[in-house]
Amino acid sequence: MSIAGRKIAITGAGRGLGAALAISAADLGAQPILLGRSAGALEEVAGAIAARNGRRPDAVICDLADLGSVRQAAETLATMHPDLDGLVNNGSQWAGGAFETMEDRQIEGIVASTVTGTIALTRQLLPLLRARPRADIHTVVSMSGLPYARLRGSSLPFRAAKAAQDGFVQGLTEELAASDIRVTATYPGLIEDVSPLDKEWERPRGPLDMLCNRNVVEAILYVLSAPDNVAIRSLVIERAKTDFLA
Protein backbone atom coordinates (compact mmCIF):
# COMPACT_ATOMS: atom_id res chain seq x y z
CA MET A 1 0.00 0.00 0.00
CA SER A 2 0.96 3.63 -0.37
CA ILE A 3 0.32 6.79 1.62
CA ALA A 4 0.20 8.89 -1.56
CA GLY A 5 -2.80 11.21 -1.55
CA ARG A 6 -3.65 10.63 2.11
CA LYS A 7 -4.20 13.56 4.48
CA ILE A 8 -2.34 13.02 7.74
CA ALA A 9 -2.26 15.47 10.65
CA ILE A 10 1.07 15.38 12.50
CA THR A 11 1.52 16.96 15.93
CA GLY A 12 4.90 18.36 16.92
CA ALA A 13 5.58 18.96 13.23
CA GLY A 14 7.57 22.15 13.67
CA ARG A 15 10.83 20.45 14.61
CA GLY A 16 12.69 17.20 15.10
CA LEU A 17 10.99 13.91 14.37
CA GLY A 18 7.64 15.48 13.48
CA ALA A 19 9.19 17.80 10.91
CA ALA A 20 11.24 14.96 9.41
CA LEU A 21 8.11 12.80 9.17
CA ALA A 22 6.10 15.56 7.51
CA ILE A 23 8.80 16.21 4.91
CA SER A 24 9.27 12.50 4.18
CA ALA A 25 5.53 11.85 3.95
CA ALA A 26 5.16 14.73 1.50
CA ASP A 27 8.02 13.28 -0.57
CA LEU A 28 5.92 10.10 -0.89
CA GLY A 29 2.89 12.01 -2.11
CA ALA A 30 0.96 12.32 1.15
CA GLN A 31 -0.60 15.59 2.24
CA PRO A 32 0.71 16.29 5.75
CA ILE A 33 -1.06 18.84 7.90
CA LEU A 34 1.38 20.42 10.30
CA LEU A 35 0.40 20.95 13.94
CA GLY A 36 2.65 22.58 16.51
CA ARG A 37 3.12 25.38 19.02
CA SER A 38 5.33 27.71 16.97
CA ALA A 39 3.91 29.41 13.89
CA GLY A 40 7.42 30.31 12.73
CA ALA A 41 8.70 26.74 13.00
CA LEU A 42 5.66 25.35 11.18
CA GLU A 43 6.09 27.87 8.38
CA GLU A 44 9.72 26.86 7.94
CA VAL A 45 8.73 23.22 7.54
CA ALA A 46 5.86 24.13 5.20
CA GLY A 47 8.25 26.21 3.11
CA ALA A 48 10.76 23.37 2.88
CA ILE A 49 8.04 20.98 1.71
CA ALA A 50 6.80 23.48 -0.86
CA ALA A 51 10.34 23.96 -2.18
CA ARG A 52 10.80 20.18 -2.59
CA ASN A 53 7.39 19.24 -3.95
CA GLY A 54 5.63 22.38 -5.08
CA ARG A 55 2.79 21.78 -2.61
CA ARG A 56 2.60 23.87 0.53
CA PRO A 57 0.91 22.04 3.42
CA ASP A 58 -1.46 23.76 5.81
CA ALA A 59 -0.10 24.62 9.24
CA VAL A 60 -2.33 24.77 12.31
CA ILE A 61 -1.29 26.12 15.70
CA CYS A 62 -1.83 23.47 18.36
CA ASP A 63 -0.31 23.67 21.83
CA LEU A 64 -1.05 20.26 23.31
CA ALA A 65 -0.53 21.62 26.82
CA ASP A 66 -3.43 24.07 26.31
CA LEU A 67 -6.86 22.46 25.90
CA GLY A 68 -8.25 25.65 24.37
CA SER A 69 -5.58 25.51 21.68
CA VAL A 70 -6.31 21.82 21.12
CA ARG A 71 -10.01 22.51 20.69
CA GLN A 72 -9.37 25.33 18.24
CA ALA A 73 -7.00 23.17 16.21
CA ALA A 74 -9.56 20.36 16.02
CA GLU A 75 -12.24 22.81 14.86
CA THR A 76 -9.90 24.20 12.21
CA LEU A 77 -9.12 20.72 10.92
CA ALA A 78 -12.83 19.83 10.81
CA THR A 79 -13.49 22.91 8.69
CA MET A 80 -10.46 22.79 6.40
CA HIS A 81 -9.90 19.02 6.17
CA PRO A 82 -13.08 17.05 6.84
CA ASP A 83 -11.56 14.26 4.72
CA LEU A 84 -8.69 13.69 7.15
CA ASP A 85 -7.26 10.17 6.77
CA GLY A 86 -4.87 9.93 9.66
CA LEU A 87 -3.46 11.39 12.86
CA VAL A 88 0.10 10.95 14.09
CA ASN A 89 0.39 11.82 17.78
CA ASN A 90 4.03 12.86 17.90
CA GLY A 91 4.02 16.10 19.91
CA SER A 92 5.22 15.96 23.52
CA GLN A 93 7.22 18.23 25.77
CA TRP A 94 10.47 16.66 26.93
CA ALA A 95 12.75 17.35 29.85
CA GLY A 96 15.68 15.56 31.40
CA GLY A 97 17.24 15.91 34.79
CA ALA A 98 16.66 14.68 38.33
CA PHE A 99 13.04 14.65 39.51
CA GLU A 100 13.72 16.71 42.64
CA THR A 101 15.27 19.54 40.60
CA MET A 102 12.28 19.96 38.30
CA GLU A 103 9.71 22.72 38.62
CA ASP A 104 5.99 22.04 38.83
CA ARG A 105 5.42 23.98 35.62
CA GLN A 106 7.78 21.65 33.75
CA ILE A 107 5.98 18.60 35.10
CA GLU A 108 2.61 20.06 34.17
CA GLY A 109 3.73 20.79 30.60
CA ILE A 110 5.13 17.29 30.07
CA VAL A 111 2.02 15.52 31.36
CA ALA A 112 -0.46 17.91 29.76
CA SER A 113 1.08 17.68 26.29
CA THR A 114 1.87 13.97 26.31
CA VAL A 115 -1.28 12.72 27.97
CA THR A 116 -4.18 15.18 28.31
CA GLY A 117 -3.63 17.12 25.08
CA THR A 118 -2.92 14.04 22.99
CA ILE A 119 -6.01 12.23 24.30
CA ALA A 120 -8.22 15.29 23.84
CA LEU A 121 -7.09 15.94 20.27
CA THR A 122 -7.58 12.29 19.35
CA ARG A 123 -11.11 12.30 20.75
CA GLN A 124 -12.05 15.49 18.95
CA LEU A 125 -10.80 14.19 15.60
CA LEU A 126 -12.46 10.78 15.92
CA PRO A 127 -15.67 11.84 14.07
CA LEU A 128 -13.60 12.85 11.03
CA LEU A 129 -11.62 9.62 11.05
CA ARG A 130 -14.71 7.45 11.56
CA ALA A 131 -16.25 8.96 8.44
CA ARG A 132 -13.41 7.74 6.23
CA PRO A 133 -13.33 4.31 4.51
CA ARG A 134 -10.04 3.68 6.32
CA ALA A 135 -8.04 5.79 8.74
CA ASP A 136 -5.00 5.58 11.01
CA ILE A 137 -4.22 6.82 14.49
CA HIS A 138 -0.52 6.37 15.13
CA THR A 139 1.22 7.41 18.35
CA VAL A 140 4.95 7.90 18.80
CA VAL A 141 5.23 6.71 22.37
CA SER A 142 8.92 6.09 23.26
CA MET A 143 10.73 3.23 24.89
CA SER A 144 10.44 5.31 28.05
CA GLY A 145 6.83 4.12 28.19
CA LEU A 146 7.81 0.45 28.41
CA PRO A 147 8.19 -1.17 31.84
CA TYR A 148 11.64 -2.63 31.19
CA ALA A 149 13.21 0.57 29.82
CA ARG A 150 15.73 2.63 31.78
CA LEU A 151 15.44 6.40 32.19
CA ARG A 152 18.55 6.96 30.03
CA GLY A 153 18.49 10.78 30.18
CA SER A 154 14.76 11.37 30.19
CA SER A 155 13.05 12.64 33.31
CA LEU A 156 10.75 10.73 35.62
CA PRO A 157 7.67 12.83 34.63
CA PHE A 158 8.39 12.12 30.96
CA ARG A 159 8.61 8.40 31.64
CA ALA A 160 5.39 8.47 33.65
CA ALA A 161 3.61 10.42 30.92
CA LYS A 162 4.79 8.03 28.22
CA ALA A 163 3.62 5.06 30.28
CA ALA A 164 0.19 6.70 30.45
CA GLN A 165 0.30 7.30 26.71
CA ASP A 166 1.06 3.62 26.17
CA GLY A 167 -2.00 2.75 28.25
CA PHE A 168 -4.10 5.10 26.13
CA VAL A 169 -2.94 3.42 22.93
CA GLN A 170 -3.75 -0.05 24.25
CA GLY A 171 -7.20 1.01 25.44
CA LEU A 172 -7.96 2.87 22.22
CA THR A 173 -7.04 -0.23 20.23
CA GLU A 174 -9.69 -2.18 22.14
CA GLU A 175 -12.34 0.52 21.89
CA LEU A 176 -11.93 0.97 18.13
CA ALA A 177 -11.50 -2.74 17.33
CA ALA A 178 -14.81 -2.88 15.42
CA SER A 179 -14.18 0.34 13.48
CA ASP A 180 -12.28 1.08 10.27
CA ILE A 181 -9.67 3.04 12.22
CA ARG A 182 -6.32 1.29 12.65
CA VAL A 183 -4.55 2.09 15.93
CA THR A 184 -0.76 1.63 15.97
CA ALA A 185 2.29 2.90 17.82
CA THR A 186 6.06 3.09 17.63
CA TYR A 187 8.39 3.04 20.62
CA PRO A 188 11.71 4.60 19.61
CA GLY A 189 14.75 4.62 21.82
CA LEU A 190 17.28 7.45 22.00
CA ILE A 191 17.50 9.18 18.63
CA GLU A 192 19.81 11.68 17.00
CA ASP A 193 17.99 14.65 15.49
CA VAL A 194 18.76 14.81 11.76
CA SER A 195 16.69 16.32 8.96
CA PRO A 196 15.85 15.16 5.42
CA LEU A 197 17.12 18.61 4.42
CA ASP A 198 20.66 17.78 5.60
CA LYS A 199 23.39 15.58 4.11
CA GLU A 200 23.58 13.68 7.41
CA TRP A 201 20.20 12.12 6.53
CA GLU A 202 21.88 10.02 3.82
CA ARG A 203 24.88 8.87 5.87
CA PRO A 204 25.00 5.06 6.25
CA ARG A 205 24.95 3.95 9.88
CA GLY A 206 26.65 0.96 11.45
CA PRO A 207 25.62 -1.24 14.39
CA LEU A 208 27.40 0.97 16.92
CA ASP A 209 25.71 4.18 15.74
CA MET A 210 22.74 5.79 17.45
CA LEU A 211 19.29 5.70 15.98
CA CYS A 212 18.40 8.81 14.04
CA ASN A 213 15.18 10.46 12.90
CA ARG A 214 15.39 8.70 9.56
CA ASN A 215 15.25 5.26 11.20
CA VAL A 216 12.09 6.18 13.10
CA VAL A 217 10.46 8.02 10.18
CA GLU A 218 10.93 5.02 7.90
CA ALA A 219 9.42 2.75 10.55
CA ILE A 220 6.37 5.00 10.96
CA LEU A 221 5.84 5.20 7.20
CA TYR A 222 6.16 1.41 7.01
CA VAL A 223 3.41 1.04 9.62
CA LEU A 224 1.14 3.57 7.91
CA SER A 225 1.70 1.94 4.51
CA ALA A 226 0.77 -1.56 5.65
CA PRO A 227 -2.08 -3.27 3.73
CA ASP A 228 -5.61 -2.74 5.03
CA ASN A 229 -5.71 -6.18 6.62
CA VAL A 230 -2.47 -5.63 8.57
CA ALA A 231 -2.01 -3.68 11.80
CA ILE A 232 1.51 -3.35 13.19
CA ARG A 233 0.24 -2.54 16.65
CA SER A 234 3.50 -1.92 18.52
CA LEU A 235 6.90 -1.46 16.93
CA VAL A 236 9.86 -1.02 19.28
CA ILE A 237 12.84 0.64 17.61
CA GLU A 238 16.26 0.74 19.23
CA ARG A 239 19.83 0.55 18.08
CA ALA A 240 21.42 -2.85 17.58
CA LYS A 241 23.60 -2.35 20.68
CA THR A 242 20.69 -1.69 23.04
CA ASP A 243 20.76 1.20 25.48
CA PHE A 244 17.85 -0.08 27.55
CA LEU A 245 18.81 -3.42 29.05
CA ALA A 246 22.19 -2.60 30.60
Short mmCIF file of the C-alpha atoms (twelve columns), coordinates in Angstrom:
data_MODEL
# 
_entry.id   MODEL 
# 
loop_
_atom_site.group_PDB 
_atom_site.id 
_atom_site.type_symbol 
_atom_site.label_atom_id 
_atom_site.label_alt_id 
_atom_site.label_comp_id 
_atom_site.label_asym_id 
_atom_site.label_seq_id 
_atom_site.Cartn_x 
_atom_site.Cartn_y 
_atom_site.Cartn_z 
_atom_site.pdbx_PDB_model_num 
ATOM 1   C CA . MET A 1   0.000   0.000  0.000  1 
ATOM 2   C CA . SER A 2   0.963   3.633  -0.369 1 
ATOM 3   C CA . ILE A 3   0.315   6.790  1.623  1 
ATOM 4   C CA . ALA A 4   0.196   8.892  -1.556 1 
ATOM 5   C CA . GLY A 5   -2.796  11.207 -1.553 1 
ATOM 6   C CA . ARG A 6   -3.646  10.633 2.107  1 
ATOM 7   C CA . LYS A 7   -4.204  13.558 4.481  1 
ATOM 8   C CA . ILE A 8   -2.344  13.023 7.742  1 
ATOM 9   C CA . ALA A 9   -2.263  15.472 10.652 1 
ATOM 10  C CA . ILE A 10  1.068   15.379 12.504 1 
ATOM 11  C CA . THR A 11  1.516   16.961 15.926 1 
ATOM 12  C CA . GLY A 12  4.895   18.361 16.922 1 
ATOM 13  C CA . ALA A 13  5.581   18.959 13.232 1 
ATOM 14  C CA . GLY A 14  7.571   22.154 13.669 1 
ATOM 15  C CA . ARG A 15  10.831  20.453 14.606 1 
ATOM 16  C CA . GLY A 16  12.691  17.200 15.097 1 
ATOM 17  C CA . LEU A 17  10.992  13.915 14.367 1 
ATOM 18  C CA . GLY A 18  7.642   15.484 13.485 1 
ATOM 19  C CA . ALA A 19  9.188   17.804 10.911 1 
ATOM 20  C CA . ALA A 20  11.236  14.959 9.410  1 
ATOM 21  C CA . LEU A 21  8.110   12.799 9.172  1 
ATOM 22  C CA . ALA A 22  6.103   15.562 7.509  1 
ATOM 23  C CA . ILE A 23  8.796   16.211 4.908  1 
ATOM 24  C CA . SER A 24  9.269   12.502 4.180  1 
ATOM 25  C CA . ALA A 25  5.527   11.846 3.950  1 
ATOM 26  C CA . ALA A 26  5.156   14.726 1.496  1 
ATOM 27  C CA . ASP A 27  8.021   13.278 -0.571 1 
ATOM 28  C CA . LEU A 28  5.923   10.100 -0.886 1 
ATOM 29  C CA . GLY A 29  2.886   12.007 -2.114 1 
ATOM 30  C CA . ALA A 30  0.957   12.318 1.152  1 
ATOM 31  C CA . GLN A 31  -0.602  15.588 2.244  1 
ATOM 32  C CA . PRO A 32  0.712   16.293 5.750  1 
ATOM 33  C CA . ILE A 33  -1.064  18.838 7.902  1 
ATOM 34  C CA . LEU A 34  1.380   20.425 10.300 1 
ATOM 35  C CA . LEU A 35  0.398   20.954 13.936 1 
ATOM 36  C CA . GLY A 36  2.653   22.583 16.509 1 
ATOM 37  C CA . ARG A 37  3.124   25.385 19.015 1 
ATOM 38  C CA . SER A 38  5.331   27.710 16.967 1 
ATOM 39  C CA . ALA A 39  3.908   29.408 13.890 1 
ATOM 40  C CA . GLY A 40  7.421   30.307 12.733 1 
ATOM 41  C CA . ALA A 41  8.698   26.740 13.005 1 
ATOM 42  C CA . LEU A 42  5.659   25.349 11.182 1 
ATOM 43  C CA . GLU A 43  6.088   27.870 8.381  1 
ATOM 44  C CA . GLU A 44  9.720   26.859 7.944  1 
ATOM 45  C CA . VAL A 45  8.733   23.216 7.536  1 
ATOM 46  C CA . ALA A 46  5.859   24.131 5.200  1 
ATOM 47  C CA . GLY A 47  8.249   26.208 3.110  1 
ATOM 48  C CA . ALA A 48  10.759  23.366 2.885  1 
ATOM 49  C CA . ILE A 49  8.039   20.979 1.713  1 
ATOM 50  C CA . ALA A 50  6.804   23.479 -0.862 1 
ATOM 51  C CA . ALA A 51  10.342  23.956 -2.178 1 
ATOM 52  C CA . ARG A 52  10.802  20.175 -2.588 1 
ATOM 53  C CA . ASN A 53  7.392   19.241 -3.951 1 
ATOM 54  C CA . GLY A 54  5.628   22.385 -5.081 1 
ATOM 55  C CA . ARG A 55  2.786   21.779 -2.614 1 
ATOM 56  C CA . ARG A 56  2.599   23.873 0.535  1 
ATOM 57  C CA . PRO A 57  0.914   22.038 3.423  1 
ATOM 58  C CA . ASP A 58  -1.457  23.757 5.806  1 
ATOM 59  C CA . ALA A 59  -0.099  24.620 9.240  1 
ATOM 60  C CA . VAL A 60  -2.333  24.769 12.313 1 
ATOM 61  C CA . ILE A 61  -1.291  26.120 15.702 1 
ATOM 62  C CA . CYS A 62  -1.833  23.469 18.358 1 
ATOM 63  C CA . ASP A 63  -0.311  23.673 21.827 1 
ATOM 64  C CA . LEU A 64  -1.047  20.260 23.308 1 
ATOM 65  C CA . ALA A 65  -0.528  21.620 26.823 1 
ATOM 66  C CA . ASP A 66  -3.432  24.068 26.312 1 
ATOM 67  C CA . LEU A 67  -6.863  22.461 25.900 1 
ATOM 68  C CA . GLY A 68  -8.253  25.653 24.373 1 
ATOM 69  C CA . SER A 69  -5.585  25.512 21.684 1 
ATOM 70  C CA . VAL A 70  -6.307  21.817 21.121 1 
ATOM 71  C CA . ARG A 71  -10.015 22.507 20.689 1 
ATOM 72  C CA . GLN A 72  -9.366  25.335 18.236 1 
ATOM 73  C CA . ALA A 73  -6.997  23.170 16.209 1 
ATOM 74  C CA . ALA A 74  -9.561  20.363 16.017 1 
ATOM 75  C CA . GLU A 75  -12.245 22.811 14.863 1 
ATOM 76  C CA . THR A 76  -9.901  24.198 12.215 1 
ATOM 77  C CA . LEU A 77  -9.116  20.721 10.925 1 
ATOM 78  C CA . ALA A 78  -12.826 19.826 10.809 1 
ATOM 79  C CA . THR A 79  -13.486 22.913 8.694  1 
ATOM 80  C CA . MET A 80  -10.457 22.790 6.398  1 
ATOM 81  C CA . HIS A 81  -9.901  19.022 6.166  1 
ATOM 82  C CA . PRO A 82  -13.084 17.053 6.839  1 
ATOM 83  C CA . ASP A 83  -11.559 14.263 4.721  1 
ATOM 84  C CA . LEU A 84  -8.687  13.692 7.155  1 
ATOM 85  C CA . ASP A 85  -7.263  10.167 6.768  1 
ATOM 86  C CA . GLY A 86  -4.868  9.931  9.665  1 
ATOM 87  C CA . LEU A 87  -3.461  11.394 12.859 1 
ATOM 88  C CA . VAL A 88  0.099   10.951 14.095 1 
ATOM 89  C CA . ASN A 89  0.393   11.822 17.778 1 
ATOM 90  C CA . ASN A 90  4.031   12.862 17.902 1 
ATOM 91  C CA . GLY A 91  4.016   16.097 19.908 1 
ATOM 92  C CA . SER A 92  5.220   15.962 23.517 1 
ATOM 93  C CA . GLN A 93  7.222   18.231 25.770 1 
ATOM 94  C CA . TRP A 94  10.470  16.660 26.928 1 
ATOM 95  C CA . ALA A 95  12.753  17.354 29.847 1 
ATOM 96  C CA . GLY A 96  15.682  15.563 31.397 1 
ATOM 97  C CA . GLY A 97  17.237  15.913 34.794 1 
ATOM 98  C CA . ALA A 98  16.656  14.677 38.325 1 
ATOM 99  C CA . PHE A 99  13.044  14.645 39.513 1 
ATOM 100 C CA . GLU A 100 13.716  16.709 42.642 1 
ATOM 101 C CA . THR A 101 15.271  19.539 40.602 1 
ATOM 102 C CA . MET A 102 12.280  19.958 38.298 1 
ATOM 103 C CA . GLU A 103 9.710   22.718 38.618 1 
ATOM 104 C CA . ASP A 104 5.990   22.043 38.830 1 
ATOM 105 C CA . ARG A 105 5.420   23.984 35.619 1 
ATOM 106 C CA . GLN A 106 7.781   21.647 33.746 1 
ATOM 107 C CA . ILE A 107 5.982   18.603 35.097 1 
ATOM 108 C CA . GLU A 108 2.613   20.060 34.172 1 
ATOM 109 C CA . GLY A 109 3.732   20.785 30.596 1 
ATOM 110 C CA . ILE A 110 5.129   17.294 30.071 1 
ATOM 111 C CA . VAL A 111 2.022   15.518 31.361 1 
ATOM 112 C CA . ALA A 112 -0.464  17.913 29.758 1 
ATOM 113 C CA . SER A 113 1.081   17.680 26.286 1 
ATOM 114 C CA . THR A 114 1.873   13.974 26.306 1 
ATOM 115 C CA . VAL A 115 -1.283  12.719 27.974 1 
ATOM 116 C CA . THR A 116 -4.177  15.185 28.306 1 
ATOM 117 C CA . GLY A 117 -3.631  17.117 25.079 1 
ATOM 118 C CA . THR A 118 -2.920  14.039 22.995 1 
ATOM 119 C CA . ILE A 119 -6.006  12.235 24.297 1 
ATOM 120 C CA . ALA A 120 -8.221  15.294 23.837 1 
ATOM 121 C CA . LEU A 121 -7.088  15.937 20.268 1 
ATOM 122 C CA . THR A 122 -7.578  12.286 19.347 1 
ATOM 123 C CA . ARG A 123 -11.112 12.297 20.755 1 
ATOM 124 C CA . GLN A 124 -12.048 15.494 18.951 1 
ATOM 125 C CA . LEU A 125 -10.796 14.194 15.597 1 
ATOM 126 C CA . LEU A 126 -12.465 10.779 15.917 1 
ATOM 127 C CA . PRO A 127 -15.669 11.835 14.067 1 
ATOM 128 C CA . LEU A 128 -13.599 12.848 11.025 1 
ATOM 129 C CA . LEU A 129 -11.616 9.621  11.054 1 
ATOM 130 C CA . ARG A 130 -14.708 7.447  11.562 1 
ATOM 131 C CA . ALA A 131 -16.252 8.958  8.442  1 
ATOM 132 C CA . ARG A 132 -13.406 7.735  6.229  1 
ATOM 133 C CA . PRO A 133 -13.334 4.310  4.506  1 
ATOM 134 C CA . ARG A 134 -10.039 3.679  6.319  1 
ATOM 135 C CA . ALA A 135 -8.038  5.787  8.737  1 
ATOM 136 C CA . ASP A 136 -5.003  5.584  11.014 1 
ATOM 137 C CA . ILE A 137 -4.215  6.821  14.493 1 
ATOM 138 C CA . HIS A 138 -0.521  6.368  15.129 1 
ATOM 139 C CA . THR A 139 1.216   7.409  18.347 1 
ATOM 140 C CA . VAL A 140 4.947   7.901  18.797 1 
ATOM 141 C CA . VAL A 141 5.226   6.712  22.374 1 
ATOM 142 C CA . SER A 142 8.917   6.094  23.257 1 
ATOM 143 C CA . MET A 143 10.729  3.225  24.887 1 
ATOM 144 C CA . SER A 144 10.440  5.312  28.047 1 
ATOM 145 C CA . GLY A 145 6.831   4.123  28.193 1 
ATOM 146 C CA . LEU A 146 7.813   0.452  28.414 1 
ATOM 147 C CA . PRO A 147 8.185   -1.167 31.845 1 
ATOM 148 C CA . TYR A 148 11.641  -2.630 31.193 1 
ATOM 149 C CA . ALA A 149 13.206  0.571  29.818 1 
ATOM 150 C CA . ARG A 150 15.732  2.628  31.783 1 
ATOM 151 C CA . LEU A 151 15.443  6.395  32.186 1 
ATOM 152 C CA . ARG A 152 18.553  6.963  30.030 1 
ATOM 153 C CA . GLY A 153 18.495  10.780 30.175 1 
ATOM 154 C CA . SER A 154 14.756  11.366 30.192 1 
ATOM 155 C CA . SER A 155 13.048  12.641 33.311 1 
ATOM 156 C CA . LEU A 156 10.745  10.732 35.625 1 
ATOM 157 C CA . PRO A 157 7.673   12.831 34.628 1 
ATOM 158 C CA . PHE A 158 8.387   12.125 30.956 1 
ATOM 159 C CA . ARG A 159 8.613   8.402  31.643 1 
ATOM 160 C CA . ALA A 160 5.389   8.468  33.655 1 
ATOM 161 C CA . ALA A 161 3.606   10.423 30.923 1 
ATOM 162 C CA . LYS A 162 4.793   8.031  28.215 1 
ATOM 163 C CA . ALA A 163 3.615   5.061  30.282 1 
ATOM 164 C CA . ALA A 164 0.190   6.699  30.455 1 
ATOM 165 C CA . GLN A 165 0.305   7.302  26.705 1 
ATOM 166 C CA . ASP A 166 1.060   3.619  26.165 1 
ATOM 167 C CA . GLY A 167 -1.999  2.745  28.251 1 
ATOM 168 C CA . PHE A 168 -4.095  5.097  26.132 1 
ATOM 169 C CA . VAL A 169 -2.938  3.424  22.927 1 
ATOM 170 C CA . GLN A 170 -3.753  -0.048 24.250 1 
ATOM 171 C CA . GLY A 171 -7.201  1.015  25.444 1 
ATOM 172 C CA . LEU A 172 -7.961  2.875  22.215 1 
ATOM 173 C CA . THR A 173 -7.036  -0.228 20.234 1 
ATOM 174 C CA . GLU A 174 -9.686  -2.182 22.137 1 
ATOM 175 C CA . GLU A 175 -12.337 0.524  21.895 1 
ATOM 176 C CA . LEU A 176 -11.933 0.966  18.134 1 
ATOM 177 C CA . ALA A 177 -11.505 -2.737 17.325 1 
ATOM 178 C CA . ALA A 178 -14.815 -2.878 15.422 1 
ATOM 179 C CA . SER A 179 -14.179 0.341  13.480 1 
ATOM 180 C CA . ASP A 180 -12.275 1.082  10.267 1 
ATOM 181 C CA . ILE A 181 -9.667  3.038  12.221 1 
ATOM 182 C CA . ARG A 182 -6.321  1.288  12.647 1 
ATOM 183 C CA . VAL A 183 -4.552  2.094  15.926 1 
ATOM 184 C CA . THR A 184 -0.764  1.628  15.971 1 
ATOM 185 C CA . ALA A 185 2.289   2.904  17.816 1 
ATOM 186 C CA . THR A 186 6.058   3.092  17.629 1 
ATOM 187 C CA . TYR A 187 8.390   3.038  20.620 1 
ATOM 188 C CA . PRO A 188 11.710  4.603  19.611 1 
ATOM 189 C CA . GLY A 189 14.751  4.623  21.821 1 
ATOM 190 C CA . LEU A 190 17.276  7.450  21.998 1 
ATOM 191 C CA . ILE A 191 17.497  9.175  18.630 1 
ATOM 192 C CA . GLU A 192 19.807  11.679 17.005 1 
ATOM 193 C CA . ASP A 193 17.995  14.645 15.490 1 
ATOM 194 C CA . VAL A 194 18.756  14.813 11.759 1 
ATOM 195 C CA . SER A 195 16.691  16.316 8.958  1 
ATOM 196 C CA . PRO A 196 15.846  15.159 5.422  1 
ATOM 197 C CA . LEU A 197 17.120  18.609 4.419  1 
ATOM 198 C CA . ASP A 198 20.658  17.783 5.598  1 
ATOM 199 C CA . LYS A 199 23.385  15.577 4.107  1 
ATOM 200 C CA . GLU A 200 23.581  13.684 7.410  1 
ATOM 201 C CA . TRP A 201 20.195  12.123 6.534  1 
ATOM 202 C CA . GLU A 202 21.880  10.024 3.815  1 
ATOM 203 C CA . ARG A 203 24.880  8.866  5.867  1 
ATOM 204 C CA . PRO A 204 25.004  5.059  6.248  1 
ATOM 205 C CA . ARG A 205 24.954  3.954  9.876  1 
ATOM 206 C CA . GLY A 206 26.649  0.956  11.451 1 
ATOM 207 C CA . PRO A 207 25.616  -1.238 14.389 1 
ATOM 208 C CA . LEU A 208 27.403  0.970  16.916 1 
ATOM 209 C CA . ASP A 209 25.711  4.184  15.740 1 
ATOM 210 C CA . MET A 210 22.742  5.790  17.454 1 
ATOM 211 C CA . LEU A 211 19.290  5.700  15.975 1 
ATOM 212 C CA . CYS A 212 18.397  8.814  14.043 1 
ATOM 213 C CA . ASN A 213 15.177  10.456 12.905 1 
ATOM 214 C CA . ARG A 214 15.386  8.705  9.563  1 
ATOM 215 C CA . ASN A 215 15.252  5.262  11.200 1 
ATOM 216 C CA . VAL A 216 12.090  6.179  13.097 1 
ATOM 217 C CA . VAL A 217 10.459  8.023  10.185 1 
ATOM 218 C CA . GLU A 218 10.935  5.023  7.903  1 
ATOM 219 C CA . ALA A 219 9.419   2.754  10.552 1 
ATOM 220 C CA . ILE A 220 6.366   5.003  10.962 1 
ATOM 221 C CA . LEU A 221 5.842   5.203  7.202  1 
ATOM 222 C CA . TYR A 222 6.157   1.412  7.005  1 
ATOM 223 C CA . VAL A 223 3.414   1.043  9.623  1 
ATOM 224 C CA . LEU A 224 1.137   3.571  7.913  1 
ATOM 225 C CA . SER A 225 1.704   1.942  4.514  1 
ATOM 226 C CA . ALA A 226 0.769   -1.564 5.652  1 
ATOM 227 C CA . PRO A 227 -2.077  -3.274 3.731  1 
ATOM 228 C CA . ASP A 228 -5.608  -2.737 5.027  1 
ATOM 229 C CA . ASN A 229 -5.709  -6.182 6.618  1 
ATOM 230 C CA . VAL A 230 -2.471  -5.626 8.573  1 
ATOM 231 C CA . ALA A 231 -2.013  -3.680 11.805 1 
ATOM 232 C CA . ILE A 232 1.506   -3.347 13.186 1 
ATOM 233 C CA . ARG A 233 0.238   -2.536 16.650 1 
ATOM 234 C CA . SER A 234 3.497   -1.923 18.518 1 
ATOM 235 C CA . LEU A 235 6.896   -1.460 16.928 1 
ATOM 236 C CA . VAL A 236 9.863   -1.015 19.285 1 
ATOM 237 C CA . ILE A 237 12.843  0.636  17.612 1 
ATOM 238 C CA . GLU A 238 16.255  0.738  19.230 1 
ATOM 239 C CA . ARG A 239 19.826  0.546  18.081 1 
ATOM 240 C CA . ALA A 240 21.415  -2.846 17.580 1 
ATOM 241 C CA . LYS A 241 23.600  -2.346 20.678 1 
ATOM 242 C CA . THR A 242 20.687  -1.691 23.040 1 
ATOM 243 C CA . ASP A 243 20.756  1.203  25.483 1 
ATOM 244 C CA . PHE A 244 17.845  -0.079 27.546 1 
ATOM 245 C CA . LEU A 245 18.807  -3.424 29.048 1 
ATOM 246 C CA . ALA A 246 22.186  -2.600 30.604 1 
# 
